[in-house]
Amino acid sequence: MRKTTLAVTALGLTAALALAGCAGGTSSGGSTDAADGADIRVWLNGTDTPDAAREYLKTTFESEHPGSTLTIEEQSWTGLVDKLTTNLSGSDSPDVVEVGNTQAAAFTSAGAFLDLSDKYEELGGDDLLPGFVEAGSYDGTFYAAPYYSGARLVFYKKDLLANAGLTVPTTLDQYVSNGVALAQANPGVSGIYFPGQDWYNALPYIWEAGGEIATQDGDTWTSTFSSPESIEGLKQVQEVMTKASVAPKDGNETDPQVPFCEGTVANLSAPSWVKGSILAPADADAPGCPDQEANLGVYALPGKDGGAAHVFAGGSNIAVAAKSAHPDLATDALEIMLSDDYQTILGENGLVPAKLSLASTLGTDDVAKAIAEAAANAKLTPASPKWADVEASGALTDFFVSIAEGGDVEQLAKALDEKIDGILNS
């Protein structure tokens, strides 16, 4: 779900994988599994997957497959599309890979993943998140299973809101005005934390103003950032970035718990699982500020007219690489990741499980309630196999950095539409 500075066109991706011998997809993988001694490499992105789930995966797999090992290799979301393109087409392909839900179509359409259609029922069948099943399928074939989902929530410091005499906002306009007021009352603090590259958090402003990212007519896509409705939303984004946020104008949304725990953030719009990062113990690999739990509030981002705003439905799919040297063992690992026990660990850590029946694992606290409210109104990016190329091009991050720096919104939006049109229709 992240971005790189170099564009990877869908044509280029398909060609690279075709030359490597996997462009058509496969149900058998790169070679026959060894009886023992195999090492299954699982690529997980960022720190979203909790340590408890990682340990469960490794321990369970190795106990079920004596003599074989499972190695988790953590990847950065930044530059992921380029790295996957290179490694999935090479002779040293990882076996199981996590991919952002907005990136999945680029790889399923290019045949980069193993055909999992005959495993659909075994992995969860109709209990799997339907939108993510759709994101992981291409031309009627199921390639990438849902891994987890999550809507963006607003985490806030109760004391800062109370000290300013403010209440939890009920409309988007009030949310913005609260953010500006908090920034003015607390120099050096972001009333709303909004680094320039964070285009995910900009989408609700566009959608709430009635705009869209892109529309489709037949085989043609039209980017609509410069529509009057989108411009209205983008101008509100610029107001937040320039008046309510002191986040780096060229920064990204990685590890938002760090400034939050440092005390320089009043409101933080972030995926639901960030709560776990904020409250991570001091001895964790990435410690948070568990002493702030009593001061931590949460609510769903409010919409223009009240209720929950349309927010981006983040999350990931998980797949077996078509060129995996051990496809059967890799599929076994994927089955563990879709098991009730593994998915329960994800749910207990604030990630929406891949199975509808496990929604209760999120609990009944304020976060769980806010997730339910936000998820009911969440939206996805355009369902184009080339959308990952838009992300990889850096066009979106460059655009919002320019907005954060005070650039002319209308001129910038027209230029962005031209770039996106060229990518989606190439």
PyMOL commands that set and color helices and strands:
alter all, ss='L'
color gray80, all
select helices_A, chain A and resi 10-19+51-64+80-88+104-108+117-123+125-127+130-135+158-163+172-185+200-208+228-244+257-262+274-278+290-295+327-337+340-348+356-362+366-375+387-393+395-404+409-424
alter helices_A, ss='H'
color red, helices_A
select strands_A, chain A and resi 39-45+69-75+96-100+137-138+141-142+144-157+214-217+220-223+267-271+296-300+313-320+352-353
alter strands_A, ss='S'
color yellow, strands_A
deselect
rebuild
show_as cartoon
